[in-house]
Amino acid sequence: MKNNDKDVAVIVVNYNGLEDSINCIESLYSIRDSEKITIVLVDNASRRNEADIIAEKFPAAIVIKNNSNGGFSAGNNIGIEYALSNQYKYIMLLNNDTVVEEGIITKLMSHCTDVSVAVPKILYYSSCKTIWYGGGTINKITGNAEHENMGRSDNENDTKVRKCTFATGCCMMIQSDVLKKVGKLDENFFMYCEDTEFCIRLSLN
């Protein structure tokens, strides 16, 4: 049996990014959806004692110390393994240099299935009216993962749900059953392209 009553494990990887991680976690705890989540922070052997600082500041969070920096994929996989072993139905990967808005957890859960993942519209942190990710496509000619609407002004009324072939690992909601079928992130990718490879694997299942 799962040892808690939360629905979603939110995995945040930290590497020498204490201030960003604190802002990210504070934003998660500030939303009403926080009652649905457990934050799992994986510290990738930061130079300072950042894991202990975060654990003390956020006692409700699960903080896991990695003895070495194996990269973005390896850090997330440690969190994924924790979430799977504790039987969370949903796992959300979230970059530590992000903050979230009200309703994101429930909205992503509602569009996340046992054959697909869900990703929100993502805006630039320093320019919150400009889109960074508004959907994504894997270009079959170049092999590149492309962000749709990147750099365009955000239309807050645009809430259309789009089907995409590329979901950025910056923020990705995944059902645990999907990870059991498709597998975790490929640790051959230290950082970058691991989300592209994961999406290709997902599309083949």
N, C-alpha and C positions, 0 to 999 in steps of 0.2 A: 504494500500500500504506500501511496505517496505520503511523506511525513509532514505535509503542510497543506493548507487550503488555498494556495495560490494557483493561478492558471498559467502564468507566463514567467519563464526565466529570461530576464533581460541581461545579455552578456556584454560587458564593457571591458575592453582590453586597455590597460594603462602601461605606458612606457615613458617615464620621465615627463609625464603630462599632468601633474597633480592638480593644477588650477583648472584645466579643462575638465578633468574627471570629476572634480567637486561640482563644477557648474552643471555638468551633465546629470549627475546623480540628484542634485537639488531640483533640477527641472522635472525629473521623473517622480520624485516624491511630492512635488507641488500639485500634480494633477489628480483629479478624482479617480482616474484609472489606477492609481498607485495601489489601491486595495487588491488589484488583480495580479500584482507582479512581485517577484523576488529579484533583486538586483544581484548579479553574480559578477564581481569584478575580478579579473585575472591580471595580476601585476607581472609584467614580463621582465623581472629582475631590474627594476629601476635603480639608478645609482643612489638616490636618497631613500630614506625609509618610508617611501610613499604608501606602501600597502598598509603598514601599521597606522599611519596618519588617517587614511581613509576608513580603516576598520574602526578606529576610535570615534571618528566624526559621524559615521553611519553604522551604528551597531546592528541595525536590521539587515544590512547587506551581508552577503557571503563574499568574503575576500580570500582569494586563493593566490598564494605566492608561487610563481614559477622560478625555478632556480637558474634558468638561463633564458635569454631572449631568442626564442625559436621563430619569431616573426608573427605577423598578424594571423596567419592561418593556424599556427600551433597554439597561440594564445586563445583564440576562439574555440579551438577544438577541446582544450581543457575545460572551458566553460560548458561546451556542448555535452561532453562526457558527464559532467556533474548533473546537468539538467536531465539527461536521459536516464541516469542511474536513479534519480529522484522522481522519475515518472511525470515530469511536466508535459502537458499536452502541446504547448506552444513554446518555441524558443525564438527570441528576438535578438539579432545581432545589431549592436548600436555603437558607432564610433564615439570615442570619448570627447571629441571636439564638436559635439552637437548638443542642442537643447531641443526639447520636445514641446508640442502644444497639446492643449486639452483635447481629449477624445481619441488620441492616436492609437492607443492600445485596443480599444473596442473596435474602432474602424478597421484596423489591420486584421484583427481576429475574424471579423465578419467576411473578409475577402480571401482568407487563407484556407486552402483546401488540402486534401491528401494527395493532390497531384500538382499543386502550384504553390508559389510563395506570394507574399504581398509586400509592396514597398510604397511609402508615401511620397508625395511631392516634397522635394527638399530644396530649401532656399539657402542662399549664401548667408553665413553668420554675420558678416560685416556689411551686407547689403540685403536686408531681409525682404525687400520687394523684388528681388531678382532671382530667377530660377536657376538652380544648379542641376537638378534632376527632375524632369517632368515626364518620365517614361524612358525606356531604353530599348535599343535594338542591337543585335549582333550582326554586323555587316558580313554577309557570306562571301563577298568578293575580297575584302581586305582582312577579314578576321577580327576587325576591331569592334570593341564595345562602344556604342555611341549614345550619348545622352540627348534625349529629345528636348527641345525648347530651352536648351542651356543658354543663359545670358539674356533671355527675354524677360520683360516685366511680368510680374505675377498678377494674374487676374484671380482675385480671391473668390470670385463667383464660379470659377472653373473647377468643379468637383467631379467631373466625368471620370469614371473608372475605365482605364485603358488596359488592353492586353499587351504585354511586352515580351520580348525574347531575352532582354537583359535586365536583371535586377541588381542594383548596386549593393555591395556589402556594407555600405555606410549605414543603412538601416533596412533590415530584412526580417520579416516575420515568417517563420517556418513551422509547420506542424512536425512534431517529433517523428511521426510515422514516415514522413518524407525523408528525413535524415537516416532513418533505419533502412529505407530502400535504396537511397541514392548514395549515402555515405557522407562523411564530414568534409571539411575543406581540405584540399590537396596541399600538404605541407611542403611540397616541392616548390611552391610559390611562397617566397618569404613575405612579400608584400606586393600587392597589385596583381591583377589578372586571376586571382583565386576565385573571385565572384563570377567572372566570365566562364571559367572552366566548370564551376559548379552549375551554372545555368545551362550549359551545353549538356552536361550529364543528366540534369533534370529533364531536359527536353527529349532525351533518348529513352526515358523510362515510361 
